[in-house]
Amino acid sequence: MKIEEAGNAGKGTALFVAGMASFLTPFVGSSVNVALPSIGKEFALSAISLDWIVTSYLLAAAIFLVPLGRLADIKGRKKIFIYGIIIDAAGSILAAISQSGIWLTFFRVLQGIGGAMIFGTGVAIVASVFPVRERGKALGIIAAAVYTGLSLGPPLGGLLTEYFSWRSIFVIDALLGMSIIIAVLWKLKGEWAEAKGEKFDAIGSVIYGLSLLAMMYGFSVLPNVWAIVLIVAGIAGLGAFIMWENRVKSPVLDMSLFKNSMTFSMSNLAALINYSATFAVAFLMSLYLQYIKGFDPEITGFILLLQPVIMAVLSPIAGRLSDKIEPRWIASIGMLLTTVGLVLLIFLGPDTQIVFILFSFFTLGVGFGLFSSPNTTAVMKSVEKEFYGVASGTLATMRLIGQMLSLGIVMLLFAVYIGRVQITPEYYQPFLASTKAAFVIFAILCFGGIFASLSRGKTMDTVREN
């Protein structure tokens, strides 16, 4: 069914439902970051094993995002969206009753599959409902919902972990998921399937998923000798995927989107770089504040609150500006400020004042708040309606791959500096050394991202054509 046939689905309802879903996954993710030391203590997990509790979710989501985004374009975005919420809620219930780190990691994979269904459809539904002239504002609100989840996650996650248990975080996730399902079934009418009737490229989806799995798993187990083999196999598989997609009639990822639009290509690259440089900051700072500074989960959560609050406040403003000003200028300024924030964190030490940490978080929050929604606006303005699901899924995949690369860099540095051990006082100095090395790498990455953001070209001509 095309969007014209689903006109009874109000813009406000679609925005509300997509916003709730956009809030849910970052809320749980940022809550889990604060709970990691408690989870590690209960299950006697090493720093690398703790990293896998986060990475397993991201890896599963990245593998399924593009194929499920394409399936949503064919079968219906609302249908896939609902299934995603159900799977995420089921994974949360199972994670809440996990009895080992291995089972918890496995159920995080299940959550990741549900998350892929949500990421690949929520933004696409909003883009389908809102006209081009209002899309930046709507996507800015969605970005604000994401950052509100990131904002509330650390303090509420800290409170829940401190006074109940880390398991209560997943119980809250399941309850929120059920409430979203009720809201969708009750209020969100109509369906969106602009590619209805086209074939689903199952072979391409399998090649894509296996290649990404090999590459990202290989990256995560560096410097193991098998890691190189897996990474090379994954890269070769992605090359085969690109060749297959150029030949098949109904590709899961239309390569012409990259070939014909510099805006689409460079906006996705900018997102990849930005998330590669920033995602592990919350992970590292949660460990730093609890291990090095000695704060409990509750206080840690409130300190981590500043950055996402700034992001939540600025995202709608940046989104509205991107409807009037070239998104690349706003996003590039955001990338520059993010680089400055990362440079500041290089100077962390055992005696670093909390004021300095808060200022660094503030700078990062302003930078990312200015980058995210204009970058999303640029991507969604650069494609036709029938590709909204794929475009949304591709951008979300760049985000997730970037997040995995960010954690992969940290995992590699932990392996080199600390080894596969729990972080105890005798390992605090190597932990600090690995943290500083990570922020140096992240700052260099983000600095390069400024130029990727600037080179995307203009988008306002596209807006006028639409």
C-alpha positions, 0 to 999 in steps of 0.5 A: 500500500502506498502512502497516499492510501494510508492518509488516515495515519496522522502525522502526530500519531506516527511521530509519537509511536516512532519517538517512543520506539526511538527512546526505548533502545538507547535507554536500555543501552545506556542503562546497561553501560552503567550496570556493566561493573555490577554484571561483571561482578555477579558473573565474574566477567573480564573487561573483554566479556563485558564489552561483548554484552554490548557488542553482541547486540550491535552485531546482531542489529547490524547484520539484520538491519539492511535486509529487514529495512528492504523487507519492510519496504516490500511487506509493510513497515508497520508490520515489521515494526510491530514484530521488532518490538515483540522480539525486543520485549521477549529478549528483554524478559529472557535477559532479565532471568539470565544465569550466566554471562553467556546466556545474557550475551545470547539474549542480547543478540535476540534483542539486537534482531528486534532492534534491527526491525525497529531501526529500519522502520521507525524513521522510514515511517516518519519520512513517509508521513511528513512532507519534505519541507517538514521532515527535518523538524520531525527527524529532529524530534526523533533524534531528541527522543533518542537522546532523551533515552540516552539521558534517562538511561544512566541515572535511572539505570544507576538507580535501578542497579543500586536499589534493585538489580541490573535485571530490573533494567530489562524488565522496564524495557519489556514493559515499555515495549508492550506499551508501544505495541498497544499504542501501535495497534490502537492508534497507528492506522494504515500501512507503508509498502512502496516496494510492494510486489517486488522480490526479496533478495534472500541470497544477497541478504545471506552474503551480506550477513555472513560477511559482516559477521566474519569481519566484525567478529574478526575485528573484535578478537584481534590480535588473534591470528584467526582475526586477520583471516576472518576480516579478510574473508568478511571484506571479500564477502562484502565485495561479492555482495556488491557485485551480486547487488549490481546484477540482481533485479531487486537488490536488498541494497540498491547500489545506485543510491551510492553511485548517483548521490554524493549526499547519500554516500558521504552522509553515511560515511560521516555517520560511520566515522562519527559513531566510530569515534564517539560510541565507546565514550559512555562505556569507557567513562562508566568504567572510569567513574566507577573504578578510578573515581570510586563513584557508585552506579547512581552517581555515575549515572547522573554524571553521564546524564549531561551529554545526552541532555545537551544532545536532546535539547539541540537535536530538534533545533538542529533539525529545524535549521537543516530545513532552511540551511545546508545540513552539511554546514551544521553537521560539520560544525557538530563534528568539529566540536565533537573532536574538541570534546574527545581531545579534552578526554585524552587528559583524563587521570586519577585526579581529574576534576569533575568540572573538567569531565562535565565540560568535556561531556558538554562539548561532546553533547553540543557537537553530537546534537548539531551533527545527528539530525541534520545528517539524517535529514540529508540522507532521507532527502537524497532518496525517493520514497520507495527507498526510505526503508533501505535508506533508513536501514543503511544509515542505521547500519552505518551507526551500528557498524561505527558503534561496533568499530568503536567498541572493537577499538576499545576491546583491542586496546584492552587486550593489549594493555590489560589482557583478559582479566577483571579490572581490579586495582592492580590493573587501574594504571593499564586501564587508564593507559588504554583509555587515553589511547582510545581517545587519541584514536577517536579524536583523529577519526573525528577530525577526519570526519569533518572533511567527509561531512563537508564533502557531501555537497548541497541538498537544497536543490534536491529539496526544491525538486521534491 
